[in-house]
């Protein structure tokens, strides 16, 4: 997303949360009494409306007259002064003293009422229509991103204002770690570090050839920090272990060695995409092949253990009765009642066209020997009745139905519909078709 659009979204959000305060601050002093008078009238009108069942006909008529006087004063062309505000406020106070309206803790009553109503509406929307969900892993990349590391070319050492801007808009927690001297990175020293809520950290030690170890902090939890280390230096460690296999088997672990001033880390940890899930759609339309779907993990097991996490997100690739197989990194299906297989492509769903393109980060579908189903090219699996087969778009790194089988219909929650944060290229409707050249 371009920077001007991001800034525009920031301004809209600032206005949404602080608009009234900003307008008040920007209002010229001569016009402030009119705003105060208008707010006073609005508050009194709301109070009367909320308690009208307690008022007699005479009291309702009296309040209507006072409200009419205030409306007429606002409609007049002459300026409203601070004295006008004071007089009208006094009239309201005198009127309130004659009404059977609770006066104690009135402000607190208003806040409690607002909070209870807002919470009720929020819970109703969450339960029946839209639920928030965040992508925890990279199994759906590049359609949707989980928590991941992004390398940067420029030095990742901005000022505090820039760091705040990048986090609030792009979910980036930037860090740059440089070797202080010749030495090695002790990757086995990786451990959790003291963290604030929502801002996990890990610690890692750098061991100079001479001197005490230096403790580095990575802005990620232990699992994501391990993934980052493997992503950046996994090939180096594997090659070193292969080249010195006898020593490795004897317990001598390869070292990640660096020279003084070598850049060990220069990038940012980005949070996964945060989106809304449409829970209502499945009540009116059945699940369709190719849709991205959120589902509960109840009853799903891998290696005899329940799946970690309450909810997963994958692409629904197999309907009840479908027979599936992977050939040449493409997914083939024989629907129930048909005699022949066909390759899943854009005619089935635009998502399959993206995966088959093997472009923009897509790599097609992979067989995994350690899985339980579709382990080998051409191996078939038939989806049971009232079940659905789910695969991640990043099948080389996805724990999905190949490992724990099909998902029961009652586990389906809904379809992701809109990514609302961060303001990245994924912001907007989920699983958009690729732009045509």
ABEGO torsion letter per residue (X at the ends): XBAAAAAAAAAAAAAAAAAAAAAAAABBAAAAAAAAAAAAAAAAAAAAAAAAAABBAAAAAAAAAAAAAAAAAAABABBBBAAAAAAAAAAAAAAAAABBBBABGAAAAAAAAAAAAAAAAAAAAAAAABBBBBBABAAAOAABBBBBBBBBABBBBBBAAAAAAAAAAAGBBBBBBBBABBEBBBAAABBBBBBBBGBBBBBBBBBBABEBBBBBBBBBBAAAAAAAAAAAAAAAAAAAAAABAAAAAAGBBBBBBBBBGBBABBBBBBBBBBBBBBAAAAAABBBBBGBBBBBBABGBBBGGBBBBEABBBBBBABBBGBBBBBBGGBBBBBBBGBABBBBBBAAABAAAAAAAAGBGGBAEBBBBAABABGABBGBBBBBBBGBBBBBBABAABBBBAAAAEBBBAAABAEBBABBAOBBBAABEBBGBBBBBX
